[in-house]
Amino acid sequence: MALTSILLLIFLISIILLVIGFVTKKKLLKIIAIIFIIIEIVFFILLIIWIGKM
């Protein structure tokens, strides 16, 4: 359960970064946020598969 809350926290932080990136028009922030979101989705899928195997 701790892992999912950490993943959700990282997801929220990356969404906030993405919003800040769009507001301030900083490309680097947007790129970092998108990379974080992609990593997040991959981790979430792996977590679902891992829970499914248990």
mmCIF entry with sequence, helices, sheets and N, C-alpha, C, O atoms, coordinates in Angstrom:
data_MODEL
# 
_entry.id   MODEL 
# 
_entity.id                         1 
_entity.type                       polymer 
_entity.pdbx_number_of_molecules   1 
# 
_entity_poly.entity_id                      1 
_entity_poly.type                           'polypeptide(L)' 
_entity_poly.nstd_linkage                   no 
_entity_poly.nstd_monomer                   no 
_entity_poly.pdbx_seq_one_letter_code       MALTSILLLIFLISIILLVIGFVTKKKLLKIIAIIFIIIEIVFFILLIIWIGKM 
_entity_poly.pdbx_seq_one_letter_code_can   MALTSILLLIFLISIILLVIGFVTKKKLLKIIAIIFIIIEIVFFILLIIWIGKM 
_entity_poly.pdbx_strand_id                 A 
# 
loop_
_entity_poly_seq.entity_id 
_entity_poly_seq.num 
_entity_poly_seq.mon_id 
_entity_poly_seq.hetero 
1 1  MET n 
1 2  ALA n 
1 3  LEU n 
1 4  THR n 
1 5  SER n 
1 6  ILE n 
1 7  LEU n 
1 8  LEU n 
1 9  LEU n 
1 10 ILE n 
1 11 PHE n 
1 12 LEU n 
1 13 ILE n 
1 14 SER n 
1 15 ILE n 
1 16 ILE n 
1 17 LEU n 
1 18 LEU n 
1 19 VAL n 
1 20 ILE n 
1 21 GLY n 
1 22 PHE n 
1 23 VAL n 
1 24 THR n 
1 25 LYS n 
1 26 LYS n 
1 27 LYS n 
1 28 LEU n 
1 29 LEU n 
1 30 LYS n 
1 31 ILE n 
1 32 ILE n 
1 33 ALA n 
1 34 ILE n 
1 35 ILE n 
1 36 PHE n 
1 37 ILE n 
1 38 ILE n 
1 39 ILE n 
1 40 GLU n 
1 41 ILE n 
1 42 VAL n 
1 43 PHE n 
1 44 PHE n 
1 45 ILE n 
1 46 LEU n 
1 47 LEU n 
1 48 ILE n 
1 49 ILE n 
1 50 TRP n 
1 51 ILE n 
1 52 GLY n 
1 53 LYS n 
1 54 MET n 
# 
_struct_asym.id          A 
_struct_asym.entity_id   1 
# 
loop_
_struct_conf.conf_type_id 
_struct_conf.id 
_struct_conf.pdbx_PDB_helix_id 
_struct_conf.beg_label_comp_id 
_struct_conf.beg_label_asym_id 
_struct_conf.beg_label_seq_id 
_struct_conf.pdbx_beg_PDB_ins_code 
_struct_conf.end_label_comp_id 
_struct_conf.end_label_asym_id 
_struct_conf.end_label_seq_id 
_struct_conf.pdbx_end_PDB_ins_code 
_struct_conf.beg_auth_comp_id 
_struct_conf.beg_auth_asym_id 
_struct_conf.beg_auth_seq_id 
_struct_conf.end_auth_comp_id 
_struct_conf.end_auth_asym_id 
_struct_conf.end_auth_seq_id 
_struct_conf.pdbx_PDB_helix_class 
_struct_conf.details 
_struct_conf.pdbx_PDB_helix_length 
HELX_P HELX_P1 AA1 ALA A 2  ? THR A 24 ? ALA A 2  THR A 24 1 ? 23 
HELX_P HELX_P2 AA2 LYS A 27 ? LYS A 53 ? LYS A 27 LYS A 53 1 ? 27 
# 
_struct_conf_type.id          HELX_P 
_struct_conf_type.criteria    ? 
_struct_conf_type.reference   ? 
# 
loop_
_atom_site.group_PDB 
_atom_site.id 
_atom_site.type_symbol 
_atom_site.label_atom_id 
_atom_site.label_alt_id 
_atom_site.label_comp_id 
_atom_site.label_asym_id 
_atom_site.label_entity_id 
_atom_site.label_seq_id 
_atom_site.pdbx_PDB_ins_code 
_atom_site.Cartn_x 
_atom_site.Cartn_y 
_atom_site.Cartn_z 
_atom_site.occupancy 
_atom_site.B_iso_or_equiv 
_atom_site.pdbx_formal_charge 
_atom_site.auth_seq_id 
_atom_site.auth_comp_id 
_atom_site.auth_asym_id 
_atom_site.auth_atom_id 
_atom_site.pdbx_PDB_model_num 
ATOM 1   N N  . MET A 1 1  ? 0.819  -1.209  0.000   1.00 0.00 ? 1  MET A N  1 
ATOM 2   C CA . MET A 1 1  ? 0.000  0.000   0.000   1.00 0.00 ? 1  MET A CA 1 
ATOM 3   C C  . MET A 1 1  ? 0.857  1.266   0.000   1.00 0.00 ? 1  MET A C  1 
ATOM 4   O O  . MET A 1 1  ? 0.479  2.273   -0.598  1.00 0.00 ? 1  MET A O  1 
ATOM 5   N N  . ALA A 1 2  ? 1.996  1.215   0.663   1.00 0.00 ? 2  ALA A N  1 
ATOM 6   C CA . ALA A 1 2  ? 2.878  2.387   0.706   1.00 0.00 ? 2  ALA A CA 1 
ATOM 7   C C  . ALA A 1 2  ? 3.387  2.727   -0.686  1.00 0.00 ? 2  ALA A C  1 
ATOM 8   O O  . ALA A 1 2  ? 3.565  3.896   -1.030  1.00 0.00 ? 2  ALA A O  1 
ATOM 9   N N  . LEU A 1 3  ? 3.621  1.679   -1.488  1.00 0.00 ? 3  LEU A N  1 
ATOM 10  C CA . LEU A 1 3  ? 4.134  1.876   -2.847  1.00 0.00 ? 3  LEU A CA 1 
ATOM 11  C C  . LEU A 1 3  ? 3.141  2.639   -3.714  1.00 0.00 ? 3  LEU A C  1 
ATOM 12  O O  . LEU A 1 3  ? 3.529  3.534   -4.465  1.00 0.00 ? 3  LEU A O  1 
ATOM 13  N N  . THR A 1 4  ? 1.857  2.287   -3.613  1.00 0.00 ? 4  THR A N  1 
ATOM 14  C CA . THR A 1 4  ? 0.847  2.967   -4.431  1.00 0.00 ? 4  THR A CA 1 
ATOM 15  C C  . THR A 1 4  ? 0.693  4.427   -4.025  1.00 0.00 ? 4  THR A C  1 
ATOM 16  O O  . THR A 1 4  ? 0.479  5.285   -4.882  1.00 0.00 ? 4  THR A O  1 
ATOM 17  N N  . SER A 1 5  ? 0.797  4.723   -2.734  1.00 0.00 ? 5  SER A N  1 
ATOM 18  C CA . SER A 1 5  ? 0.687  6.120   -2.299  1.00 0.00 ? 5  SER A CA 1 
ATOM 19  C C  . SER A 1 5  ? 1.896  6.936   -2.759  1.00 0.00 ? 5  SER A C  1 
ATOM 20  O O  . SER A 1 5  ? 1.766  8.112   -3.098  1.00 0.00 ? 5  SER A O  1 
ATOM 21  N N  . ILE A 1 6  ? 3.078  6.302   -2.768  1.00 0.00 ? 6  ILE A N  1 
ATOM 22  C CA . ILE A 1 6  ? 4.272  6.982   -3.291  1.00 0.00 ? 6  ILE A CA 1 
ATOM 23  C C  . ILE A 1 6  ? 4.108  7.258   -4.781  1.00 0.00 ? 6  ILE A C  1 
ATOM 24  O O  . ILE A 1 6  ? 4.441  8.343   -5.257  1.00 0.00 ? 6  ILE A O  1 
ATOM 25  N N  . LEU A 1 7  ? 3.590  6.264   -5.520  1.00 0.00 ? 7  LEU A N  1 
ATOM 26  C CA . LEU A 1 7  ? 3.365  6.432   -6.954  1.00 0.00 ? 7  LEU A CA 1 
ATOM 27  C C  . LEU A 1 7  ? 2.364  7.550   -7.225  1.00 0.00 ? 7  LEU A C  1 
ATOM 28  O O  . LEU A 1 7  ? 2.556  8.356   -8.136  1.00 0.00 ? 7  LEU A O  1 
ATOM 29  N N  . LEU A 1 8  ? 1.295  7.594   -6.430  1.00 0.00 ? 8  LEU A N  1 
ATOM 30  C CA . LEU A 1 8  ? 0.296  8.657   -6.587  1.00 0.00 ? 8  LEU A CA 1 
ATOM 31  C C  . LEU A 1 8  ? 0.894  10.029  -6.295  1.00 0.00 ? 8  LEU A C  1 
ATOM 32  O O  . LEU A 1 8  ? 0.589  11.005  -6.979  1.00 0.00 ? 8  LEU A O  1 
ATOM 33  N N  . LEU A 1 9  ? 1.745  10.097  -5.276  1.00 0.00 ? 9  LEU A N  1 
ATOM 34  C CA . LEU A 1 9  ? 2.403  11.357  -4.924  1.00 0.00 ? 9  LEU A CA 1 
ATOM 35  C C  . LEU A 1 9  ? 3.289  11.842  -6.071  1.00 0.00 ? 9  LEU A C  1 
ATOM 36  O O  . LEU A 1 9  ? 3.254  13.019  -6.430  1.00 0.00 ? 9  LEU A O  1 
ATOM 37  N N  . ILE A 1 10 ? 4.084  10.933  -6.646  1.00 0.00 ? 10 ILE A N  1 
ATOM 38  C CA . ILE A 1 10 ? 4.942  11.282  -7.785  1.00 0.00 ? 10 ILE A CA 1 
ATOM 39  C C  . ILE A 1 10 ? 4.087  11.733  -8.966  1.00 0.00 ? 10 ILE A C  1 
ATOM 40  O O  . ILE A 1 10 ? 4.443  12.675  -9.674  1.00 0.00 ? 10 ILE A O  1 
ATOM 41  N N  . PHE A 1 11 ? 2.959  11.057  -9.174  1.00 0.00 ? 11 PHE A N  1 
ATOM 42  C CA . PHE A 1 11 ? 2.050  11.403  -10.262 1.00 0.00 ? 11 PHE A CA 1 
ATOM 43  C C  . PHE A 1 11 ? 1.495  12.819  -10.082 1.00 0.00 ? 11 PHE A C  1 
ATOM 44  O O  . PHE A 1 11 ? 1.445  13.600  -11.032 1.00 0.00 ? 11 PHE A O  1 
ATOM 45  N N  . LEU A 1 12 ? 1.079  13.141  -8.847  1.00 0.00 ? 12 LEU A N  1 
ATOM 46  C CA . LEU A 1 12 ? 0.567  14.481  -8.554  1.00 0.00 ? 12 LEU A CA 1 
ATOM 47  C C  . LEU A 1 12 ? 1.636  15.545  -8.761  1.00 0.00 ? 12 LEU A C  1 
ATOM 48  O O  . LEU A 1 12 ? 1.362  16.602  -9.328  1.00 0.00 ? 12 LEU A O  1 
ATOM 49  N N  . ILE A 1 13 ? 2.852  15.269  -8.303  1.00 0.00 ? 13 ILE A N  1 
ATOM 50  C CA . ILE A 1 13 ? 3.966  16.212  -8.470  1.00 0.00 ? 13 ILE A CA 1 
ATOM 51  C C  . ILE A 1 13 ? 4.236  16.454  -9.952  1.00 0.00 ? 13 ILE A C  1 
ATOM 52  O O  . ILE A 1 13 ? 4.464  17.592  -10.364 1.00 0.00 ? 13 ILE A O  1 
ATOM 53  N N  . SER A 1 14 ? 4.211  15.379  -10.760 1.00 0.00 ? 14 SER A N  1 
ATOM 54  C CA . SER A 1 14 ? 4.476  15.537  -12.190 1.00 0.00 ? 14 SER A CA 1 
ATOM 55  C C  . SER A 1 14 ? 3.371  16.320  -12.889 1.00 0.00 ? 14 SER A C  1 
ATOM 56  O O  . SER A 1 14 ? 3.645  17.079  -13.818 1.00 0.00 ? 14 SER A O  1 
ATOM 57  N N  . ILE A 1 15 ? 2.114  16.142  -12.449 1.00 0.00 ? 15 ILE A N  1 
ATOM 58  C CA . ILE A 1 15 ? 1.016  16.935  -13.012 1.00 0.00 ? 15 ILE A CA 1 
ATOM 59  C C  . ILE A 1 15 ? 1.186  18.405  -12.650 1.00 0.00 ? 15 ILE A C  1 
ATOM 60  O O  . ILE A 1 15 ? 0.970  19.281  -13.487 1.00 0.00 ? 15 ILE A O  1 
ATOM 61  N N  . ILE A 1 16 ? 1.573  18.678  -11.409 1.00 0.00 ? 16 ILE A N  1 
ATOM 62  C CA . ILE A 1 16 ? 1.822  20.060  -10.978 1.00 0.00 ? 16 ILE A CA 1 
ATOM 63  C C  . ILE A 1 16 ? 2.954  20.672  -11.798 1.00 0.00 ? 16 ILE A C  1 
ATOM 64  O O  . ILE A 1 16 ? 2.856  21.822  -12.225 1.00 0.00 ? 16 ILE A O  1 
ATOM 65  N N  . LEU A 1 17 ? 4.044  19.899  -12.025 1.00 0.00 ? 17 LEU A N  1 
ATOM 66  C CA . LEU A 1 17 ? 5.155  20.366  -12.861 1.00 0.00 ? 17 LEU A CA 1 
ATOM 67  C C  . LEU A 1 17 ? 4.695  20.682  -14.277 1.00 0.00 ? 17 LEU A C  1 
ATOM 68  O O  . LEU A 1 17 ? 5.112  21.673  -14.877 1.00 0.00 ? 17 LEU A O  1 
ATOM 69  N N  . LEU A 1 18 ? 3.820  19.813  -14.803 1.00 0.00 ? 18 LEU A N  1 
ATOM 70  C CA . LEU A 1 18 ? 3.301  20.010  -16.154 1.00 0.00 ? 18 LEU A CA 1 
ATOM 71  C C  . LEU A 1 18 ? 2.491  21.302  -16.233 1.00 0.00 ? 18 LEU A C  1 
ATOM 72  O O  . LEU A 1 18 ? 2.642  22.076  -17.178 1.00 0.00 ? 18 LEU A O  1 
ATOM 73  N N  . VAL A 1 19 ? 1.639  21.532  -15.246 1.00 0.00 ? 19 VAL A N  1 
ATOM 74  C CA . VAL A 1 19 ? 0.827  22.754  -15.199 1.00 0.00 ? 19 VAL A CA 1 
ATOM 75  C C  . VAL A 1 19 ? 1.725  23.988  -15.100 1.00 0.00 ? 19 VAL A C  1 
ATOM 76  O O  . VAL A 1 19 ? 1.525  24.965  -15.821 1.00 0.00 ? 19 VAL A O  1 
ATOM 77  N N  . ILE A 1 20 ? 2.713  23.939  -14.206 1.00 0.00 ? 20 ILE A N  1 
ATOM 78  C CA . ILE A 1 20 ? 3.657  25.059  -14.055 1.00 0.00 ? 20 ILE A CA 1 
ATOM 79  C C  . ILE A 1 20 ? 4.410  25.281  -15.371 1.00 0.00 ? 20 ILE A C  1 
ATOM 80  O O  . ILE A 1 20 ? 4.642  26.419  -15.778 1.00 0.00 ? 20 ILE A O  1 
ATOM 81  N N  . GLY A 1 21 ? 4.788  24.184  -16.028 1.00 0.00 ? 21 GLY A N  1 
ATOM 82  C CA . GLY A 1 21 ? 5.479  24.271  -17.312 1.00 0.00 ? 21 GLY A CA 1 
ATOM 83  C C  . GLY A 1 21 ? 4.639  24.970  -18.368 1.00 0.00 ? 21 GLY A C  1 
ATOM 84  O O  . GLY A 1 21 ? 5.156  25.766  -19.151 1.00 0.00 ? 21 GLY A O  1 
ATOM 85  N N  . PHE A 1 22 ? 3.324  24.672  -18.392 1.00 0.00 ? 22 PHE A N  1 
ATOM 86  C CA . PHE A 1 22 ? 2.450  25.321  -19.367 1.00 0.00 ? 22 PHE A CA 1 
ATOM 87  C C  . PHE A 1 22 ? 2.220  26.781  -19.030 1.00 0.00 ? 22 PHE A C  1 
ATOM 88  O O  . PHE A 1 22 ? 2.183  27.628  -19.922 1.00 0.00 ? 22 PHE A O  1 
ATOM 89  N N  . VAL A 1 23 ? 2.062  27.087  -17.727 1.00 0.00 ? 23 VAL A N  1 
ATOM 90  C CA . VAL A 1 23 ? 1.807  28.462  -17.306 1.00 0.00 ? 23 VAL A CA 1 
ATOM 91  C C  . VAL A 1 23 ? 3.020  29.356  -17.581 1.00 0.00 ? 23 VAL A C  1 
ATOM 92  O O  . VAL A 1 23 ? 2.879  30.459  -18.110 1.00 0.00 ? 23 VAL A O  1 
ATOM 93  N N  . THR A 1 24 ? 4.212  28.870  -17.217 1.00 0.00 ? 24 THR A N  1 
ATOM 94  C CA . THR A 1 24 ? 5.415  29.691  -17.375 1.00 0.00 ? 24 THR A CA 1 
ATOM 95  C C  . THR A 1 24 ? 6.071  29.505  -18.747 1.00 0.00 ? 24 THR A C  1 
ATOM 96  O O  . THR A 1 24 ? 7.075  30.145  -19.061 1.00 0.00 ? 24 THR A O  1 
ATOM 97  N N  . LYS A 1 25 ? 5.477  28.606  -19.566 1.00 0.00 ? 25 LYS A N  1 
ATOM 98  C CA . LYS A 1 25 ? 5.985  28.309  -20.917 1.00 0.00 ? 25 LYS A CA 1 
ATOM 99  C C  . LYS A 1 25 ? 7.444  27.834  -20.903 1.00 0.00 ? 25 LYS A C  1 
ATOM 100 O O  . LYS A 1 25 ? 8.222  28.158  -21.800 1.00 0.00 ? 25 LYS A O  1 
ATOM 101 N N  . LYS A 1 26 ? 7.797  27.065  -19.876 1.00 0.00 ? 26 LYS A N  1 
ATOM 102 C CA . LYS A 1 26 ? 9.139  26.486  -19.806 1.00 0.00 ? 26 LYS A CA 1 
ATOM 103 C C  . LYS A 1 26 ? 9.092  25.072  -20.393 1.00 0.00 ? 26 LYS A C  1 
ATOM 104 O O  . LYS A 1 26 ? 8.405  24.193  -19.874 1.00 0.00 ? 26 LYS A O  1 
ATOM 105 N N  . LYS A 1 27 ? 9.834  24.874  -21.483 1.00 0.00 ? 27 LYS A N  1 
ATOM 106 C CA . LYS A 1 27 ? 9.810  23.581  -22.172 1.00 0.00 ? 27 LYS A CA 1 
ATOM 107 C C  . LYS A 1 27 ? 10.414 22.464  -21.340 1.00 0.00 ? 27 LYS A C  1 
ATOM 108 O O  . LYS A 1 27 ? 9.925  21.334  -21.357 1.00 0.00 ? 27 LYS A O  1 
ATOM 109 N N  . LEU A 1 28 ? 11.493 22.783  -20.604 1.00 0.00 ? 28 LEU A N  1 
ATOM 110 C CA . LEU A 1 28 ? 12.195 21.765  -19.824 1.00 0.00 ? 28 LEU A CA 1 
ATOM 111 C C  . LEU A 1 28 ? 11.288 21.149  -18.762 1.00 0.00 ? 28 LEU A C  1 
ATOM 112 O O  . LEU A 1 28 ? 11.289 19.934  -18.566 1.00 0.00 ? 28 LEU A O  1 
ATOM 113 N N  . LEU A 1 29 ? 10.509 21.999  -18.074 1.00 0.00 ? 29 LEU A N  1 
ATOM 114 C CA . LEU A 1 29 ? 9.580  21.505  -17.055 1.00 0.00 ? 29 LEU A CA 1 
ATOM 115 C C  . LEU A 1 29 ? 8.553  20.565  -17.662 1.00 0.00 ? 29 LEU A C  1 
ATOM 116 O O  . LEU A 1 29 ? 8.220  19.534  -17.076 1.00 0.00 ? 29 LEU A O  1 
ATOM 117 N N  . LYS A 1 30 ? 8.048  20.924  -18.844 1.00 0.00 ? 30 LYS A N  1 
ATOM 118 C CA . LYS A 1 30 ? 7.058  20.080  -19.513 1.00 0.00 ? 30 LYS A CA 1 
ATOM 119 C C  . LYS A 1 30 ? 7.657  18.733  -19.884 1.00 0.00 ? 30 LYS A C  1 
ATOM 120 O O  . LYS A 1 30 ? 7.027  17.692  -19.699 1.00 0.00 ? 30 LYS A O  1 
ATOM 121 N N  . ILE A 1 31 ? 8.891  18.757  -20.413 1.00 0.00 ? 31 ILE A N  1 
ATOM 122 C CA . ILE A 1 31 ? 9.556  17.515  -20.816 1.00 0.00 ? 31 ILE A CA 1 
ATOM 123 C C  . ILE A 1 31 ? 9.788  16.612  -19.603 1.00 0.00 ? 31 ILE A C  1 
ATOM 124 O O  . ILE A 1 31 ? 9.526  15.411  -19.657 1.00 0.00 ? 31 ILE A O  1 
ATOM 125 N N  . ILE A 1 32 ? 10.281 17.200  -18.507 1.00 0.00 ? 32 ILE A N  1 
ATOM 126 C CA . ILE A 1 32 ? 10.522 16.434  -17.269 1.00 0.00 ? 32 ILE A CA 1 
ATOM 127 C C  . ILE A 1 32 ? 9.218  15.832  -16.762 1.00 0.00 ? 32 ILE A C  1 
ATOM 128 O O  . ILE A 1 32 ? 9.177  14.660  -16.386 1.00 0.00 ? 32 ILE A O  1 
ATOM 129 N N  . ALA A 1 33 ? 8.149  16.633  -16.752 1.00 0.00 ? 33 ALA A N  1 
ATOM 130 C CA . ALA A 1 33 ? 6.856  16.160  -16.270 1.00 0.00 ? 33 ALA A CA 1 
ATOM 131 C C  . ALA A 1 33 ? 6.324  15.021  -17.133 1.00 0.00 ? 33 ALA A C  1 
ATOM 132 O O  . ALA A 1 33 ? 5.795  14.042  -16.607 1.00 0.00 ? 33 ALA A O  1 
ATOM 133 N N  . ILE A 1 34 ? 6.457  15.138  -18.438 1.00 0.00 ? 34 ILE A N  1 
ATOM 134 C CA . ILE A 1 34 ? 5.977  14.084  -19.343 1.00 0.00 ? 34 ILE A CA 1 
ATOM 135 C C  . ILE A 1 34 ? 6.771  12.797  -19.134 1.00 0.00 ? 34 ILE A C  1 
ATOM 136 O O  . ILE A 1 34 ? 6.198  11.708  -19.139 1.00 0.00 ? 34 ILE A O  1 
ATOM 137 N N  . ILE A 1 35 ? 8.093  12.917  -18.950 1.00 0.00 ? 35 ILE A N  1 
ATOM 138 C CA . ILE A 1 35 ? 8.922  11.738  -18.673 1.00 0.00 ? 35 ILE A CA 1 
ATOM 139 C C  . ILE A 1 35 ? 8.471  11.070  -17.373 1.00 0.00 ? 35 ILE A C  1 
ATOM 140 O O  . ILE A 1 35 ? 8.355  9.847   -17.303 1.00 0.00 ? 35 ILE A O  1 
ATOM 141 N N  . PHE A 1 36 ? 8.214  11.896  -16.333 1.00 0.00 ? 36 PHE A N  1 
ATOM 142 C CA . PHE A 1 36 ? 7.731  11.372  -15.061 1.00 0.00 ? 36 PHE A CA 1 
ATOM 143 C C  . PHE A 1 36 ? 6.411  10.629  -15.234 1.00 0.00 ? 36 PHE A C  1 
ATOM 144 O O  . PHE A 1 36 ? 6.225  9.550   -14.671 1.00 0.00 ? 36 PHE A O  1 
ATOM 145 N N  . ILE A 1 37 ? 5.492  11.207  -16.015 1.00 0.00 ? 37 ILE A N  1 
ATOM 146 C CA . ILE A 1 37 ? 4.181  10.590  -16.221 1.00 0.00 ? 37 ILE A CA 1 
ATOM 147 C C  . ILE A 1 37 ? 4.324  9.255   -16.951 1.00 0.00 ? 37 ILE A C  1 
ATOM 148 O O  . ILE A 1 37 ? 3.645  8.286   -16.610 1.00 0.00 ? 37 ILE A O  1 
ATOM 149 N N  . ILE A 1 38 ? 5.211  9.201   -17.959 1.00 0.00 ? 38 ILE A N  1 
ATOM 150 C CA . ILE A 1 38 ? 5.438  7.943   -18.687 1.00 0.00 ? 38 ILE A CA 1 
ATOM 151 C C  . ILE A 1 38 ? 5.995  6.874   -17.746 1.00 0.00 ? 38 ILE A C  1 
ATOM 152 O O  . ILE A 1 38 ? 5.530  5.734   -17.752 1.00 0.00 ? 38 ILE A O  1 
ATOM 153 N N  . ILE A 1 39 ? 6.994  7.246   -16.936 1.00 0.00 ? 39 ILE A N  1 
ATOM 154 C CA . ILE A 1 39 ? 7.570  6.313   -15.959 1.00 0.00 ? 39 ILE A CA 1 
ATOM 155 C C  . ILE A 1 39 ? 6.487  5.832   -14.993 1.00 0.00 ? 39 ILE A C  1 
ATOM 156 O O  . ILE A 1 39 ? 6.412  4.652   -14.651 1.00 0.00 ? 39 ILE A O  1 
ATOM 157 N N  . GLU A 1 40 ? 5.652  6.777   -14.565 1.00 0.00 ? 40 GLU A N  1 
ATOM 158 C CA . GLU A 1 40 ? 4.548  6.492   -13.653 1.00 0.00 ? 40 GLU A CA 1 
ATOM 159 C C  . GLU A 1 40 ? 3.597  5.453   -14.228 1.00 0.00 ? 40 GLU A C  1 
ATOM 160 O O  . GLU A 1 40 ? 3.231  4.493   -13.551 1.00 0.00 ? 40 GLU A O  1 
ATOM 161 N N  . ILE A 1 41 ? 3.198  5.652   -15.484 1.00 0.00 ? 41 ILE A N  1 
ATOM 162 C CA . ILE A 1 41 ? 2.263  4.730   -16.135 1.00 0.00 ? 41 ILE A CA 1 
ATOM 163 C C  . ILE A 1 41 ? 2.874  3.333   -16.238 1.00 0.00 ? 41 ILE A C  1 
ATOM 164 O O  . ILE A 1 41 ? 2.202  2.332   -15.988 1.00 0.00 ? 41 ILE A O  1 
ATOM 165 N N  . VAL A 1 42 ? 4.167  3.274   -16.611 1.00 0.00 ? 42 VAL A N  1 
ATOM 166 C CA . VAL A 1 42 ? 4.860  1.983   -16.716 1.00 0.00 ? 42 VAL A CA 1 
ATOM 167 C C  . VAL A 1 42 ? 4.882  1.276   -15.358 1.00 0.00 ? 42 VAL A C  1 
ATOM 168 O O  . VAL A 1 42 ? 4.587  0.084   -15.266 1.00 0.00 ? 42 VAL A O  1 
ATOM 169 N N  . PHE A 1 43 ? 5.238  2.026   -14.295 1.00 0.00 ? 43 PHE A N  1 
ATOM 170 C CA . PHE A 1 43 ? 5.260  1.451   -12.951 1.00 0.00 ? 43 PHE A CA 1 
ATOM 171 C C  . PHE A 1 43 ? 3.887  0.951   -12.533 1.00 0.00 ? 43 PHE A C  1 
ATOM 172 O O  . PHE A 1 43 ? 3.759  -0.115  -11.931 1.00 0.00 ? 43 PHE A O  1 
ATOM 173 N N  . PHE A 1 44 ? 2.864  1.728   -12.858 1.00 0.00 ? 44 PHE A N  1 
ATOM 174 C CA . PHE A 1 44 ? 1.495  1.364   -12.480 1.00 0.00 ? 44 PHE A CA 1 
ATOM 175 C C  . PHE A 1 44 ? 1.062  0.074   -13.170 1.00 0.00 ? 44 PHE A C  1 
ATOM 176 O O  . PHE A 1 44 ? 0.452  -0.795  -12.548 1.00 0.00 ? 44 PHE A O  1 
ATOM 177 N N  . ILE A 1 45 ? 1.382  -0.046  -14.460 1.00 0.00 ? 45 ILE A N  1 
ATOM 178 C CA . ILE A 1 45 ? 1.054  -1.266  -15.207 1.00 0.00 ? 45 ILE A CA 1 
ATOM 179 C C  . ILE A 1 45 ? 1.798  -2.464  -14.613 1.00 0.00 ? 45 ILE A C  1 
ATOM 180 O O  . ILE A 1 45 ? 1.214  -3.532  -14.431 1.00 0.00 ? 45 ILE A O  1 
ATOM 181 N N  . LEU A 1 46 ? 3.098  -2.284  -14.308 1.00 0.00 ? 46 LEU A N  1 
ATOM 182 C CA . LEU A 1 46 ? 3.877  -3.357  -13.696 1.00 0.00 ? 46 LEU A CA 1 
ATOM 183 C C  . LEU A 1 46 ? 3.302  -3.753  -12.337 1.00 0.00 ? 46 LEU A C  1 
ATOM 184 O O  . LEU A 1 46 ? 3.265  -4.934  -11.991 1.00 0.00 ? 46 LEU A O  1 
ATOM 185 N N  . LEU A 1 47 ? 2.855  -2.758  -11.571 1.00 0.00 ? 47 LEU A N  1 
ATOM 186 C CA . LEU A 1 47 ? 2.263  -3.015  -10.258 1.00 0.00 ? 47 LEU A CA 1 
ATOM 187 C C  . LEU A 1 47 ? 0.982  -3.827  -10.390 1.00 0.00 ? 47 LEU A C  1 
ATOM 188 O O  . LEU A 1 47 ? 0.755  -4.761  -9.621  1.00 0.00 ? 47 LEU A O  1 
ATOM 189 N N  . ILE A 1 48 ? 0.140  -3.472  -11.367 1.00 0.00 ? 48 ILE A N  1 
ATOM 190 C CA . ILE A 1 48 ? -1.108 -4.201  -11.603 1.00 0.00 ? 48 ILE A CA 1 
ATOM 191 C C  . ILE A 1 48 ? -0.814 -5.640  -12.002 1.00 0.00 ? 48 ILE A C  1 
ATOM 192 O O  . ILE A 1 48 ? -1.473 -6.565  -11.529 1.00 0.00 ? 48 ILE A O  1 
ATOM 193 N N  . ILE A 1 49 ? 0.184  -5.833  -12.880 1.00 0.00 ? 49 ILE A N  1 
ATOM 194 C CA . ILE A 1 49 ? 0.574  -7.184  -13.301 1.00 0.00 ? 49 ILE A CA 1 
ATOM 195 C C  . ILE A 1 49 ? 1.089  -7.975  -12.103 1.00 0.00 ? 49 ILE A C  1 
ATOM 196 O O  . ILE A 1 49 ? 0.755  -9.148  -11.937 1.00 0.00 ? 49 ILE A O  1 
ATOM 197 N N  . TRP A 1 50 ? 1.915  -7.319  -11.257 1.00 0.00 ? 50 TRP A N  1 
ATOM 198 C CA . TRP A 1 50 ? 2.496  -7.979  -10.088 1.00 0.00 ? 50 TRP A CA 1 
ATOM 199 C C  . TRP A 1 50 ? 1.412  -8.394  -9.094  1.00 0.00 ? 50 TRP A C  1 
ATOM 200 O O  . TRP A 1 50 ? 1.455  -9.495  -8.545  1.00 0.00 ? 50 TRP A O  1 
ATOM 201 N N  . ILE A 1 51 ? 0.430  -7.498  -8.864  1.00 0.00 ? 51 ILE A N  1 
ATOM 202 C CA . ILE A 1 51 ? -0.677 -7.811  -7.962  1.00 0.00 ? 51 ILE A CA 1 
ATOM 203 C C  . ILE A 1 51 ? -1.522 -8.940  -8.547  1.00 0.00 ? 51 ILE A C  1 
ATOM 204 O O  . ILE A 1 51 ? -2.012 -9.803  -7.819  1.00 0.00 ? 51 ILE A O  1 
ATOM 205 N N  . GLY A 1 52 ? -1.686 -8.924  -9.878  1.00 0.00 ? 52 GLY A N  1 
ATOM 206 C CA . GLY A 1 52 ? -2.452 -9.977  -10.545 1.00 0.00 ? 52 GLY A CA 1 
ATOM 207 C C  . GLY A 1 52 ? -1.830 -11.354 -10.404 1.00 0.00 ? 52 GLY A C  1 
ATOM 208 O O  . GLY A 1 52 ? -2.540 -12.358 -10.359 1.00 0.00 ? 52 GLY A O  1 
ATOM 209 N N  . LYS A 1 53 ? -0.495 -11.407 -10.334 1.00 0.00 ? 53 LYS A N  1 
ATOM 210 C CA . LYS A 1 53 ? 0.209  -12.684 -10.212 1.00 0.00 ? 53 LYS A CA 1 
ATOM 211 C C  . LYS A 1 53 ? 0.183  -13.241 -8.791  1.00 0.00 ? 53 LYS A C  1 
ATOM 212 O O  . LYS A 1 53 ? 0.411  -14.433 -8.587  1.00 0.00 ? 53 LYS A O  1 
ATOM 213 N N  . MET A 1 54 ? -0.094 -12.385 -7.813  1.00 0.00 ? 54 MET A N  1 
ATOM 214 C CA . MET A 1 54 ? -0.093 -12.831 -6.415  1.00 0.00 ? 54 MET A CA 1 
ATOM 215 C C  . MET A 1 54 ? -1.299 -13.691 -6.103  1.00 0.00 ? 54 MET A C  1 
ATOM 216 O O  . MET A 1 54 ? -1.453 -14.150 -4.971  1.00 0.00 ? 54 MET A O  1 
# 
